[in-house]
Amino acid sequence: MTEVAAVRDMIHAFSEMDERHGGHHGRSALVTYLRDDVAPLCRARFRSDDVRRQMLSAASRGVHLLGWKSYDAGQQGLAQRYYLQSYALATESGLRGHDGFVMRTMAMQGLKLHRPEHCLGLAETGLNRAKGRVDAQTEALFRVVYAHTLAKSGKHRAALAEADHARTLLTGAPGDEMPFWALSWGPPAVSVYSRTAKVHETVGDHRSAAEQYALAATARPADTYARIVALDLVAEAEMHLKRGSIEQACLTWHKAIDHMGGVRSVRTRKAVSRMRSDLRRFRARGLRCVVELDERGRDFLAGA
């Protein structure tokens, strides 16, 4: 288990770098580490079957991170191939719920790419492989993504019920230790807040969505999770704009850009480009907050 612990520590370090600086940073180093150090360990002889399972699971988590980094870099096909490799390793490990967790991630990717046709099946199957076999907080992560896929499938009442179930699991969780693979995105409660916001956004409740995005952004340690804090704030700003509050949207966008310094991410660049596009119809009004924010967005894109 000392080797397993070492691999987990290295992957955790790469994860923190990814959250602080974006998917471009450290990707080739992670590939080299997995190929030269982790792959030989996966082929080694093990003292027990449990140690072998834990090593394969740790390797799956590392490849999963490569998929996430590729996703953040805008290379969706490569990300999917890494996720499939991660799924194979998780399945081989035999650890309950881990294979379903990778299916959950693939469902999330499909939703982001506006290809929802298989996402509901992926999320539901992933949940079925985990419920009753993992702790309550981990199950909440599965349920809230399932809720999002239900919302995207037009099943709004069922989606809101599943999102409520996920939050109930968080509040009623007994504090059981979560598996290493379930901590891919940091504290589980924050992931539930952010994904619940997407459920409310999908069903058209922009006020509740803005509240959940704000809750997610403030609940994460900003120095550790700079990228996702920025993206949650961007999403919150977009909800304010849809509600007609341009001043509040501009204020929130400014906060988002504050967190983007040093982050190399296609997603943050796209978010700022989308912001400038959304502001276009307000420029003719000469609103100072719009002009200043647009200039800041232009400067960010020029220097990013």
Helices and strands as residue ranges (DSSP letters): H 2-21, H 27-33, I 34-38, H 39-42, H 49-72, H 76-93, H 98-112, G 116-118, H 119-130, H 136-152, H 156-171, G 180-183, H 188-203, H 206-219, H 226-242, H 246-258, H 266-283, H 288-303
